[in-house]
Amino acid sequence: MTDFDAMADHNRRLSKAMLQSVFELACDLSGLGPFPEHVAHARGQAPLAQRLQGIQQQIVQLRAELQSLRAPYLMQQLQKLGIDQHSKDLQLHIGSGPYVLEHWVNLDIYPAQLATNVLWGLPFTDGQCRYVFLSHLLEHLFYPTDAIGLLSEIHRVLAPGGVVRIAVPDIAQCIAAYQMGDDAFFNARVEHWGGGDGNATRLEHFLAYAGAGPDPAWLFEAHKFGYDHDTLARALRVAGFTNITPSTYMASVHPALQVDSHSQVASARYGDRHYSLFLEATKD
Ligand SMILES: C[S@@+](CC[C@H](N)C(=O)[O-])C[C@H]1O[C@@H](n2cnc3c(N)ncnc32)[C@H](O)[C@@H]1O
């Protein structure tokens, strides 16, 4: 690890701690009501609002600085990958994690072949992609704004006839297992994914899986939403897709999209059923 990597790691941990602190600050402010302002006034101190605005301005300024680095950062990586605005028929693997697909552009947050954050939008011009694959990424984005924002970006960068294949945790199966009291479903899930302290109830597992109540400090990594077929199909329609088809593990009619087996989570099974929901959408 270089010194710069160590510094980046430290900065990431620091910003997570800040996220937690800001959440706690908001809790304090909502609990204390006008009392801190009364105290500041009585002590002849600057109003609390002024101090908060100062902190807010510093954060906004820092964010503007960081935002100005996005374009050169992405440009340098795309050049290395040999991609420019004339490139066509790209295969884009979003949220690749440790699974680098050959002949695909594998995109994730740093470190990755193309390191970026999907919330910045996709760094491609309209219609440059033939196929897009995302496995267990969408549930990590807030719904609806960020999730539908990404799906709209995917719709934009796909060429007409281009296809997106999506795998997400199947929350409908989770609800059914909860209702049937199927402990084995949840135990097998923990074996695949880990998590919990060994004593978690079915409801705790289910809600965490479906994105309920993520811890502020883990906001970046935690699930923030859950999908069943209808909800994912609706999100795709809002994003501009009209041609949406359910799929199953490795069952794409497009050979290029028979890639689920590269992902351990997409491959995870309970008996003969997969934990994931698979869907494809084609751009008209
Ligand atoms: C559960 S992992 C799935 C990894 C892999 N696709 C798989 O099927 O095993 C979620 C991945 O999405 C990435 N991710 C989450 N939010 C992201 C974002 N805003 N931008 C880019 N990647 C993100 C994470 O870094 C992580 O690699």
The ligand as a Gaussian input file, in Angstrom:
#p B3LYP/6-31G(d) Opt

LIG

0 1
 C      -22.581000      -6.486000      -2.532000
 S      -21.287000      -5.907000      -3.519000
 C      -21.596000      -6.810000      -5.022000
 C      -20.326000      -7.079000      -5.769000
 C      -20.495000      -7.973000      -7.017000
 N      -21.244000      -7.296000      -8.044000
 C      -21.158000      -9.262000      -6.671000
 O      -22.141000      -9.640000      -7.334000
 O      -20.695000      -9.933000      -5.754000
 C      -21.815000      -4.257000      -3.962000
 C      -20.783000      -3.540000      -4.800000
 O      -21.334000      -2.299000      -5.218000
 C      -20.348000      -1.288000      -5.047000
 N      -21.012000       0.000000      -4.863000
 C      -21.900000       0.335000      -3.891000
 N      -22.289000       1.609000      -4.023000
 C      -21.612000       2.096000      -5.109000
 C      -21.576000       3.350000      -5.751000
 N      -22.303000       4.379000      -5.285000
 N      -20.786000       3.507000      -6.842000
 C      -20.035000       2.458000      -7.305000
 N      -20.039000       1.238000      -6.738000
 C      -20.806000       1.067000      -5.650000
 C      -19.577000      -1.723000      -3.817000
 O      -18.315000      -1.107000      -3.746000
 C      -19.515000      -3.233000      -3.991000
 O      -18.388000      -3.634000      -4.722000

